[in-house]
Amino acid sequence: MLSNPLIATTCIFALIAIGEWLSIISKARVPMLLTAMVGFLILGWTGVFPKDILESAQFPALGAILIGPAILHMGTMIPFALLKSQIKAVLISLGGVLFSGLLILLIVPLVFDYPTAVAGIGPISGGIIALLITTDKLTEIGLSSLVLIPALIVAFQGVMGMPLAMSFMRKYAMKIQKQMDAGTFIPMNEGIEEATTEHSKKIGPIRSSATLQLFFVFVGAAIGVGLGTVTPIHYSLWCLVIGIIGLKLGLFPARALEKSNSFTITMIGIVFVVIGTMSGVTPSQAISHLPSILLILVLGTAGITIGGFLTSKLVKWDPYKGMPVALTALFGFPGDYILCDEVSRSIGRDEKEAKIIMDELLAPMLIGGFTTVTIASVFIAGILVQTL
């Protein structure tokens, strides 16, 4: 029965729905994505879900296609004028991954060995690309027994990072709320939102057709993916830049996928892809490498948090705002967006307040995620694997 595409999709979708429900009733204390990922892992290990349920569902294939358009959409949520103010988010995210890397390099070799430390640093400071770089090098030099370490770290790092980041984001959102009540709150994008909204009204007939809006988003994303194949720059960065520039030039409306009524299904498809990262993890794999994985995860999470705290103080940002930006290294996109949405929705007392909180959180979190996952982790992994 679970081989039927609709039934298989519905079963996995149920995990997302339960996670969303828990997030709502816990006021974002329990991240939706965490519930869905852990639930999928447990149901797979206990045999409730067959091993090929994701292949049967077929929905992850759609989610994989939608990553580029979703990232372009994120670019249309960040006005260019606001982007220029995010250098502090870049510095904080870099500070977190550098401090984390130093901590792992100092301690892990004392307990295990240097290759084990290197196997974990790249993936914990980023994601899939760093994982591929690390595993390719480990296989090339005959250390294939260590390949599971970066793979399992990528699978489990969100479990460590998301609850911690959400806790800090909640505290910062409540600070914003108190400032709004006292009349002392100054929005980060003051004066920018109105200009962007006014500019987007000049798009013309495109605004009248959701189909045309969605088509142009796909065209932009396809260009980004194409540029990613012919340049050393990852396609996700190209899609983000195309979204930001397209918003500036009036090629896309602000919040492009929302305007074309396509954003919810896009995000659900991508969540299917993220859940799929847990599908190859077996209990025996997790147990055999558990000590080294736990040590790297604990040191990495602690290092990113401490590095984010210190850098936040250095650049004069509230640590509760800065530490989640650094922690995006542990989950990246779409986790950064989903956490922002959950926190703003649960803390905001009305739609206007939720939007203000969302606007304060989203830009630095997205920039932090792209800095760590897409750029810094690739450089760190690429440099360190050459030392093996």
N, C-alpha and C positions, 0 to 999 in steps of 0.2 A: 504493500500500500504506500509506503514512504518513497517508493520509486517514482510515483506520480509527481510531475513537476509542481503542480499547484499545491498538493498536500505537503510536499517537502518544503516548499517555500513558506507555506503557512505555519508549519512547525517551527522553523527558524525565526520567522517573523514574530511568533508568540514570545520568544525570548526577548526580542527588542521591545515588544509591547509591555511585558512584565517589568523589564528594566525601566521603561518610561514611567510606568505606574509607581514603582518604588521610588524613583527620583522625585515624582510629584508629591507623594505623601510624606517623604522624608525631607522635603524642602531642599533637594539637591545634595543631601548628605551622602546618598548612595548613587554614584554615577550610572547612568543607563548602560553605557558601553561596557563598563566593568561587569555588571550583572549578566549582560548578554554573552560576553566572552567566557566568563567562568561557567555559566550555565551550559553553554555549548560544550565546553571541555568535559564537564562532569557527565553530561548525557552521552557524550561520545565514549568516554572511558567505561561507563556502566553498560554500554550496549543498547541503550534506549534509542539512540540515533545510529543508523548504519554508517559505515566509514565513507560511503559515497553519497551521503545526503546532500552535500553542496553541489556535486555534479548533477544529481537528480533535480535539484531546485532550479538550476540554470540561471537564477537571478544574479549570482555573483558575476557572471559574464557581462550582464548589463551594467552592474556597479563599476566594473573595471573600465568600461567605456566612458562612464560618466565622471570619472575623476578629473579629467581635463576641464570639461565644462564647469564642474563645481569649483575648481580652483580659479578659473576665470571669473566666475561669479563673485568669489571672495575679493578679487581685485576691484570689482565694481562696487564693493562696499567700503573701499578705502580711498577717499579723495586724495589726489596728488598732494595737495597742501598739507593734509594730515600725515601722509607718508613721510614727508621731509622732517617731521618732528619725532620720528621713531628711532633715531640713532641710539637713544638710551636703551631701548628694547634690544637692539642688536648687541650693544656692549654687555648688557646683563646676561643675555643668553650665551654669549661667548664666555663670559666670566664663569658661568655655571659649568659648562662642559670642560673648560680647561682645568678648573679646580678638581672636578670629578676625575679627570684623566690622571692628574698628578697623584691623587689619593690612591687610585687603583694601582698605578705603577709603583708606588711606595710600599704598599701593604701586601697585595696579592702575591708577588714573587717570593715574599718571605714565608707564605703559607703553602703555596703551590709552586709555580715557576713563572718565568717571564713570558713564554708563549701563551700561557693561560690568561695572563693579564692583558696581553695584546688582543687575544681572541675576543675579549669582552669590551674593550674600550670603545672601539668604533661603533658597534651596534648600540651600546647604551647611550652614546651621545647622538644617536640618530636613528636610522631605520634600515630599510631594505637595501639601498645602494651600498651603505657601509657594510651590511651583512654580506652582500655578494663579493665585495672587494676582499673582505677578510676570509671568507670560506674558500674563494679561488686560490688565495695565496697559501692557506693552510694545506689545501689539497696538493698544490704544486710542490711544496717542500716536504711532503710526506707526513704531515701532522693531521691526517684526516680524522684521527680519533678526537680531535678538539673541535671539529666542525659543528658538533651539536651545541657547543657552548654559545656561540653567537646566535644560532638559530633559536635556542630556548630563551635567551635573553630578550631577543626581539619579541618573542611570543608572550613573555611574562612582564616586561618592563612597564607596560601600561597599568598592570595590576598594582604596582608600587606607586606609580606617578600620579594617576588620575585622582584617587581619593585625597592625596596630600595637596595637589594643586587646587582641587575643588574646595578644600577646607580654607586655604589661604584666600581664594577668590571670594568666598562667602563673607569672610571677615572684611575684606576690602569693600565689597558691595554694601555691607552694613555701615561702613564708615562714610561712603558716598551718601547713603540714605540719611544719616545724621546731619551731614553737611547741607543737604537739600532742605531738611527740616529747619536748620538754623539760618538758611539763606546765604551760606558762605561758599556753596559749591560753584566752581567755575569749570564748565565742560571742556574737555580736551579739544573737542572739535568745534568750539564756539565760533560761529560765523561761517564755518565751512559747510555745514549741513544744508543751510538755506541756499547757499550759492550752488551747491551740487544739485539740489532738488530743482531749482530754477533752471539750471543748465540742462537738466535731463528733459525738461518740458519741450526743448527745442528739437527733439529727435524727429518729430514729424509723423508721417504715416506708419512708421514702424511700431509706434506706441499703440496703434489700433489693432494690431494682430499679434496674438500670443505666439502663433506659429512662426511668423517672421522673426520675432524677437528670439525665440529658441533656435531658429536656423542660424542666425548671425552669431549666437553664442557658440554653437557647434563649429561654425567656420573659424572663429577666433581660436577655439581650443585645438582644432585640427592643425592650424598654422603653428601653434605652440608645440604640439607633438612633433610636427615635421621639423621644426627648428631644433628640437631636442635630439633628433636623430642625426643631424648634420653638424652639430656644434657640441663642444664639451659641456655645455650648460644644460642641466636637467630640464626636461619639458615642463615640470611643475612651475619652475621659475619663469619660464617663457609665458605660460598661461596666466600667471599672476600679473606679470608686467603688461601683457596685452589687455587684460581686464582693466588695469589702472589707467593705461594710456587711452584705451577705448572709451572709458568713462570721461576722461578729460576732453577728448575730441568730440564727444557726443555720439559715438558709434554704438554704445550700449547705454541703456538706462541704468540708473542706480539700482542695485539689488536685482540684477538682470533675470535670474531664474525665478525669483519671487514674482516679478512682473509677468513672466510667461507661465505662471501657475505650475512650475515644474520642480520647485526646490525640494519639497518633502519627499517625493519619490526618488529624487536624485540622492539625497542623503541616506535614505533607507537602503538603496542599492549599494552605496559605498560602505555602509555599516556591515552588509553581508560580506563584502570583500575583507574587511578588518577581522570579522569573526573567523573567516577562513584561514587566517594565519595560525589559528590554534589547531587546525585539523590534522597536521602532521605530527603533533606531539603525543607520544605514548607514555604511559606511567613508568615503564622501565627506563626510558630515556631521561625522564625528569628525575627519577631516583638516583640513577648512576652518576649524574653530574650535579646533583643537588647541592653539595657543599660549596663547590666553586661558583655555581650560579648564584646561590644565596649571598655569598660574600661579595661578589661583583655587584649584584643588584643593590645590596645594602650600602656598600661604599659609594657606588655610583649615585644613588638617590641622595644620600647624605651630602656628597661632594657638590652635586648640582644645587641642592638647596642652600648649603653654606656659601657657595660661590655666588649664587643669585642674591643672597642676603647682603654679602659684603659689597658686591658691585652696585646693588640698589642704594646702599648707604653712600657709596662713592659718588654716584650720579644724582643723589638727592631725590630718589623715588621712594615712595612708601614700600617697605619690604613685602607687605602683603600683596602689592601690585607686581613687584619685580620677581619674587620667587616663583609664582606660577609661570611667568614668562620663561624663566630658566628651565623649569620642569617640563616645558613642551618638548624638550629633547627626548623624553620618555614615551611620548605618545603621538606628537605631531598632528597632522591633519588626517581624519576629520575630528579627532578627539578634542583639539583646541576649540574648534567652533562649537561642538556639542556641549562642552563644559560651560562656555560663555552663555549659550542659550539656556541651559538648565539653571545656572545661577541667576541670571537676570530675570528669568520667568518666575523663579521661586522667591526671590528677595523683593522684587518690585511689587508695590502695592496696587499699581494699576498699569495699564499698557504704556502710558507715557513714561512712567518711572522705570519700567522694565527696559524700554528702549534707551533711556539715558545710561543705565548701567551697562547694557549691551554695547553701546557705542564706546564707553570707556574701556571695556575689557577686550573687545574683539581685535582692534588694530594691533596693539602690542603683542597679544597672544599669537596672532597669525604671523606677524613679522618674526617673533621669537622662534616659532615652529619652523619657518622656512630657513632661518639662519642656522639653526642647529641641525635639523634633519636633512635638509637639502644641500647645505654648503659645508658647515663646519665638520660634520661627521665624516663626509667624504674625504676631506683633506686629512683629518686625523687618522682615519683608517688607512688611507693611501700612504701616509708617511710612516706610520708605525709598523705596518706589515713588511716594509722594506728592511726593517731592523732584525727580522727573524732569520 
